[in-house]
């Protein structure tokens, strides 16, 4: 489960790198490194996520990864 989650996050973060840098935002590589570090730290410390709690995983992605995407509604 953790490998799938990590692969999913990595895929999303790599997609961010291909996006144009927005004004006031860090460079894509720094943004990816910081986001991955934050997400991995939370995953290491959260027992529910380690146990495979899908809702907590979704909440984590919603909070830490998706805000970096500017997708049309």
C-alpha positions, 0 to 999 in steps of 0.5 A: 500500500505504501509503495502505491501511495508513494508512486501516486504522489511521485507521479503527481509531483512530477506532473507539477514539475512540467507546469509553468512556474507561477509568480511567487512560487518556488522552482519546480524542483524545490517545490517537489522536494519540499512537498515530498519531504512533508508528505513522507514525514507525515506518512512516517508519523501517522499510524492510520496512514501506515495501516492503510486508512484510505480516507487519511491518505486522500486527505493528505494528498488533498492537503499537501499535493493538490493545492499545487495544481491549477486544474479547471473546475 
